């Protein structure tokens, strides 16, 4: 990557920013403004892939000379998207439904070269198996963590890990919302070497 090309994270997520900081490369953060409404009959995987590309493209359009990272994540339970709960009662309902069950987090990842227009994109799955959750455990977790802006009410980088009994996936960073292993591959394709 030439010295004049910038790396931009198209996200307002502090979790994604913290993950990208682990790579110890300079980057900027620009919050993308897009409509995140699912389309009719759009699968969860298609949704996160489309939104990650749209986030990266909208920022790339106004930032020439940049590589722009976009990402989006949904939780899927029984084939249905489980979004962010936004409040306590919805979070309780999500966690009751997840008790003893497997939930898959699908993370869309895109890297857009603002000059060439080249787009790399992928969807990285990560599955978690919840323990059997009592009402007391659910309420204690929600009081302490308040994961109301987290897909499926799961804040796995915090106390949410206490709700889980098993993880399945190729990149644990995907659980938090930015699959670094796949991102490193994409950056390598663009000529950016980390080490």
Helices and strands as residue ranges (DSSP letters): E 6-10, H 14-21, E 28-30, H 44-60, E 66-77, E 80-82, H 88-98, E 102-113, E 119-130, H 135-145, G 159-163, E 164-169, H 173-176, H 180-189
